[in-house]
Amino acid sequence: MRVALAQISSTGDPRANLELVAAEVAAAREAGARLLVLPEATMCRFGVPLAPVAEPVDGPWASALERLADEAGLTVVAGAFTPGEGGRVRNTLLVRGAGVRAHYDKVHVYDAFGYAESDAVEPGREPVVVDVDGVGVGLTTCYDVRFPGLFTALAERGASVVVVAASWGAGPGKAEQWGLLTRARALDSTCFVLACGQADPGVPAGAAPRGVGFSCVVDPVGAVLAGLGAGCGRLVVDLDVAAVERVRAVLPVLANRRV
């Protein structure tokens, strides 16, 4: 399974960001990828009011994403914001193209390091696994990577690959934590992990998380197959999906789990 990760730096303008997406979809198609992963907040960066830009999962931005993905003949995962209750939004991953139409609302909201995402974002409730070319792909967003139980739940629901789309907050040790956590979650679930974050925007960090970069692809035993630095960039990686079953046969952490 050939996958592509696009480490972009979103703006506060959803229309401009859709142009970024179009360029990444074209590049992924040219590379022969079947799955393209874009970061959390692809639709609109954090640090601006989110309620005015939120749209339903069948709204204009999602529909444009679906057209791009369908025309390219591949499946695209991209972070967006959809309307929630009480004036809040949901932090939503849209999955569109090549016969796939799904979404995931981020379960674990980022109330940490002095930031309260729950002020503006309503948490989701359910893990989601989608089928891409016969491969189970689990969906997670940013802060979710700190919760191993979600990753094992996705594996138990049929995931061999887990996406982590992020707009990772900067700060002391945060980039190192990102690398450690993505590798640990691959080991916990014995899945491939496709960790795609926003690039470092190159401006002083504000209160809202923007990105640190360092997107990576990790195999089921925690080895990094490919990675990026802080700036914008792309990864294209061929996954040996059959390796998941081989690893689970010798490292049966899912079967051996007691609690």
Secondary structure, DSSP 8 states (H G I E B T S, - for coil): -EEEEEE----S-HHHHHHHHHHHHHHHHHHT-SEEE--TTSSS-TTS-STTT---TTSHHHHHHHHHHHHHTSEEEEEEEEE-STT-EEEEEEEEETTEEEEEE-SS--EETTEEGGGTB-------EEEETTEEEEEEEGGGGG-HHHHHHHHHTT-SEEEEEE----STTHHHHHHHHHHHHHHHHTSEEEEEE----SS---SS-------EEE-TTS-EEEE--SSSEEEEEE--TTHHHHHHHHS-HHHH---
